[in-house]
Structures are given as structure tokens and as C-alpha cells.
Amino acid sequence: MSSRSHPLVALARVRAKPARRQALQDALAALVEPSRAESGCFDYTPFELLEEPGTFYVRETWADQEALDFHMATPHFQAFAARFAELLAEPIRLIPLCEIPAVTAEPA
């Protein structure tokens, strides 16, 4: 089975500039509904790192790279991207993930 048949799963790490935590949190929250409405989106859920307030992770699952590329070109994401200099302490880090298949027990 080729990797192309699997969805693209990633974590996006997004760190707020000092004093911009709430503004970044609001901006990420505003992305959820329109992103989830995209046809290639299976999951788009933001989280804040409990031990490091102002550091957010967005768990994303896309049908494929084309769906992710489409997402990054949407007006809602581009409006967010226009605020990167204002909100972000560093560039977004997209961390691609590969699911580890479960091992099933052999029948006795």
C-alpha cells in the first residue's frame, strides 16, 4: 500500500510573541470552523501546551498534500498568515506524523 493512500497527519507548532497569547489563541480559534469545512480536512483541532502557555499545537489531518496546499491558499488562512509578524515569536513548525499500525494478536 503506498503512502499516497494515507491521509497527511501533522502537528503545527505555533508560538505567540510575548503579550500576544490571547490574540494568537483567538486567531487560531477563528480558523477552526472554516478549515474543518474544507473538503480535504478530516481534523483541525488547536491545543495549548499546558506547561508552556502561548505555545499552541494544531492537530491536522488532510486527505493529501493537495488538500493541505489548498488550505494554506484559502482566504481564512491567508488572513491569518498576514498577521504572522504581529503574533508569532517564530515561524510555524509543521511536524509531519506517521501512524504506527496496531499489532493484532495472532489467533491461538
N, C-alpha and C positions, 0 to 999 in steps of 0.2 A: 504494500500500500504506500503510495507516495505521500510526501509531506504536504503536497498541494491539496489533498483531500481533508486535511485537518484545519480547523479554524486557527486563526492567528490570535494568540493569547499573550497579553503583556501587562506589565505594571508601568505606569508613568509616574515618576517621582517628580514632585513639584514643590519647590521650597520658596516660602514667602520672604520678601525683604523685611527687615525689622519694622514693626508697626504697620505692616500690610497684611497680617494674618487674616483678619476678618474680611478684608476686601478680596483676598485671593479665595478664601472659602466661599464667599458669595458668588464669585465669578465661576468657580468650579461647579457649584450647585446649579447655576444657570445653564450649564452645558448638558446636564443630565437628560432632561426631557427631550430636547431636540436631537441629541446624539442617539438616545435609545430609539427614537422614531426612524432613524436611518435604516434602510432595508438590510444592509450588511452588518448591523450591530446586534450582537447576541447578549452583550453585557457591558455596562458602563456605570461603574459604582465607585464614587470617591470615598476615601477614608483619610483620617488624620492620624498620624503616628502619635500614640499616647505619650511616649517618653520624649517626644520632640515636637511640641506644639509649633505649628507653622510649616511642618513638613507633611505633605499630603501624598497619597498614592491613589491613583485611579486604576482600578482593575478593569481591563478592557478585553473584550473578545469580539473579534471581527471575522466575517466569513473568509476573508483572504486579504492579501496586501492591497488589492484594488479597493476594497471597502475601507481600509484604513486611509489610503491616499484620498479617497472621496471625502472622508470625514475631515481630514486636515484642510481640504479646499472649501468646505461649507462656509456660508456666511457667519454662522454662530461660532465656529472655531476660529475663523479669521478675525472676528471682533475680539475674541479672547487673545489671540496672538498679537494684536495691535497693542495690547496692554502689558506685554511681557516686561518691557523696560521699567514700567511703573511698579509691577507686582512681584517679579521673580528675583530671587537672590542669585540664581544661577540658571543656565539653560535646563529645560525639561530633559530628564533622562528617561528614555523608553527602554524598559528592561524586558526583552522577549523571553517567554517561558515555553518549555516543552513539557507536556503532561507525561508523567511516569505511569505506564499502564499497570493496572492492578493485576496481581498474580492470583489466579484461581487455583484452588486445591484440586489435585488430580483425584478422580473417584477411586475409592479403595477396591 
